[in-house]
Amino acid sequence: MKLAQKRFKSGNVKKRNARTGSRFDDFLKEEGIFEEVQAKALKRALAEQLQEGMQTAKLTKLDMAGNVKRASKKEAA
């Protein structure tokens, strides 16, 4: 870790090209799949966050389903 920090500070490490992401976005738009890919990436990120939260709270999927069911009943009332 320290070696990587030294190299970055000394300028021996190339900085990431700021335009790389925009070119990829342009490619996805040309293929007509930009929105689909964005939606899938968002769903995956949310699922990972939910899984991490469940592990932290030591909840199972069944526990989570019960919590969601109770919350939706509360909103309906």
C-alpha positions in Angstrom: 0.0 0.0 0.0 2.7 2.4 0.9 4.6 1.7 -2.3 1.5 2.4 -4.4 1.0 5.7 -2.5 4.6 6.7 -3.1 4.4 5.9 -6.8 1.2 7.9 -7.1 2.6 10.9 -5.4 5.8 10.8 -7.4 3.9 10.8 -10.7 5.0 7.3 -11.8 1.4 6.1 -12.0 -0.7 7.2 -14.9 -3.9 9.0 -14.0 -7.2 7.5 -15.2 -8.4 8.9 -18.5 -11.5 11.1 -17.7 -13.0 10.4 -21.1 -13.0 6.6 -20.9 -16.4 6.3 -19.2 -18.1 8.7 -21.6 -16.9 6.7 -24.6 -18.3 3.5 -23.1 -21.6 5.3 -22.4 -21.6 6.5 -26.0 -21.0 2.9 -27.2 -23.9 1.6 -25.1 -26.2 4.4 -26.5 -25.2 3.5 -30.1 -26.1 -0.1 -29.4 -29.4 1.0 -27.9 -28.7 -0.7 -24.5 -27.6 2.2 -22.3 -30.8 2.3 -20.2 -30.9 -1.4 -19.9 -27.3 -1.7 -18.7 -27.8 1.3 -16.3 -30.9 -0.3 -14.8 -29.2 -3.7 -14.4 -26.1 -2.1 -12.7 -28.4 -0.1 -10.3 -30.3 -3.3 -9.4 -27.1 -5.2 -8.7 -25.7 -2.4 -6.6 -28.9 -2.1 -4.5 -29.0 -5.9 -4.1 -25.4 -5.9 -2.8 -26.2 -3.1 -0.4 -29.2 -4.9 0.9 -27.3 -8.1 1.3 -24.6 -6.3 3.3 -27.2 -4.6 5.5 -28.9 -7.9 6.1 -25.6 -9.5 7.1 -24.7 -6.6 9.4 -28.1 -6.9 11.1 -28.0 -10.7 11.0 -31.3 -11.0 9.2 -32.4 -13.8 6.9 -34.4 -13.4 3.8 -37.4 -14.6 5.7 -36.9 -12.0 8.4 -36.5 -9.3 5.8 -39.8 -10.5 4.1 -41.6 -10.2 7.4 -40.2 -6.7 8.0 -41.4 -5.6 4.5 -44.8 -7.1 5.0 -45.2 -5.4 8.4 -44.1 -2.1 6.9 -46.5 -2.3 4.0 -49.4 -3.1 6.3 -48.5 0.0 8.4 -48.5 2.2 5.3 -51.9 0.9 4.2 -53.4 1.7 7.5 
